[in-house]
Amino acid sequence: MTSSTSGIAIKSKPVRLTRSSKILKVIIKAIQDKKGEHIVSLDLRKINEAVSDFFIVCEAPSTVQVRAIADWVEVMVKQECGENPYKREGQGAQQWVLVDYVNVVVHVFLTETRKFYRLEEMWGDGDSVEEIGEETKPKAKPAAKKAASKAAPKRETTSVAKAATKTAKKPSAKATKSTTKK
């Protein structure tokens, strides 16, 4: 970017977003307004290969709600920040709608589609924060979850499960009678 002052070209640095940037707050609020579920913001600024600074990911149980969330995000960002999306993808099937604001990309998934693609795991090197109302809660990284589950001691089989396996191994009374008659 350059700006001209008195005929001198001055290069200005592109503005980097932060978690407290207005556009992020507006997007998250718009998703919450339309009852988007499991809202997560991924901070990708430390990843050189990242296509944007932030991903905002959420889900909805129906395609109608996926569309409503994506539409409302666009309306609110235009109204509050004066920005139109650079690109919007996925309107046809409404299973994964992507609204691209260049530095922020909003991903609105149908619940099953989000489970299938596991976008948060793919971009697991970024800082992940679960957005809950006005507060945010850092999410554990997938690698940390796996390490924690490996470190946890194996659970003992319950007495109910042991009893079920014992009874399954014993032949039934009918089976014993039919073999003794022959």
Residue pairs with C-beta under 8 A, 6 or more apart in sequence:
1 11
1 12
1 13
1 14
2 9
2 10
2 11
2 12
3 9
3 10
3 12
4 10
16 45
16 53
16 103
17 23
17 24
17 45
17 53
17 54
17 103
17 104
19 41
19 43
19 129
19 136
22 80
22 81
23 77
23 81
23 83
23 101
23 103
23 104
24 41
24 54
24 56
24 104
26 76
26 77
26 80
26 81
27 56
27 73
27 76
27 77
27 104
27 106
28 39
28 41
28 56
28 131
29 76
30 69
30 72
30 73
30 75
30 76
30 77
31 39
31 56
31 58
31 69
31 72
31 73
31 106
31 108
31 131
32 39
32 131
32 133
33 72
33 76
34 60
34 65
34 68
34 69
34 72
35 60
35 65
36 58
36 59
36 60
36 65
36 69
36 108
37 58
37 59
37 60
37 61
37 111
38 57
38 58
38 59
38 114
38 130
39 56
39 57
39 58
39 130
39 131
39 132
40 56
40 57
40 58
40 120
40 128
40 129
40 130
40 131
40 139
41 54
41 55
41 56
41 57
41 128
41 129
41 131
41 136
42 54
42 55
42 56
42 57
42 120
42 123
42 126
42 127
42 128
42 129
43 53
43 54
43 126
43 127
43 128
43 129
44 50
44 51
44 52
44 53
44 54
44 55
44 123
44 126
45 53
45 54
45 126
46 125
46 126
46 127
47 123
47 125
47 126
50 123
50 126
51 105
52 100
52 101
52 102
52 103
52 104
52 105
53 103
53 104
54 103
54 104
54 105
55 104
55 105
55 106
55 107
55 119
55 123
55 126
56 104
56 105
56 106
56 107
56 131
57 107
57 109
57 114
57 119
57 120
58 69
58 106
58 107
58 108
58 109
59 108
59 109
59 110
59 111
59 114
60 66
60 68
60 69
60 108
60 109
60 110
60 111
61 110
61 111
62 110
63 93
63 94
63 95
63 110
64 94
66 94
66 95
66 96
66 97
66 108
66 109
66 110
67 91
67 94
67 97
69 97
69 108
70 88
70 91
70 97
70 99
70 106
70 108
73 99
73 106
73 108
74 84
74 85
74 88
74 99
77 83
77 85
77 101
78 84
83 101
85 99
85 100
85 101
86 100
86 101
86 102
87 98
87 100
88 97
88 98
88 99
88 100
89 97
89 98
89 100
90 96
90 97
90 98
91 97
94 110
95 109
95 110
95 113
96 107
96 108
96 109
96 110
96 113
96 114
96 117
97 107
97 108
98 105
98 106
98 107
98 108
99 105
99 106
99 108
100 106
107 119
109 117
109 119
120 128
120 139
120 142
121 142
124 141
124 142
124 143
127 138
128 138
128 139
128 141
129 136
129 137
129 138
129 139
130 136
130 137
130 138
130 139
140 148
157 165
